[in-house]
Amino acid sequence: MATQWVRLKHDVDTTLRRGAWYKVIKLAPLEAVVDVKGKPVAVPRDAVELAAAPALRWSVVPSPKNAPRYPSSWGPQYAVCPNCRDRAALVGRPASLRCTRCNQLFDVAWEAA
């Protein structure tokens, strides 16, 4: 099987971060098992978007509901780095962002928001 990648399509009770891409270890009809920091994690297959390669653009993600650690100053959405999965506030509508964790510059995938 060729390497495949997934990211969450909607909120699911899982350790995966919304907007981040994860490498598929095993794909079954009802679930996808993905690598999360070297450990296998199963997620419902209907909850993920499948791709042949992870997008190298910041994902725009709606803010979580009732998340105590989510900074309220970030507003209704935030961005997820395609390289290191770090999160960033979206101020205005930038065409690209530089990640403060990995220092990589990527375009922002506004059309997929």
Buried (B, 14 or more C-beta within 10 A) or exposed (E): EEEBBBBBEEEEEBEBBBBBBBEBBEBEEEBBBBEBEEEEBBBEBEBBEEEEEBBEBBBBBEBEEEEEEEEEEBEEEBBBBBBEBBBBEBEEEBEEBEBEEBEEEBBBBBEEE
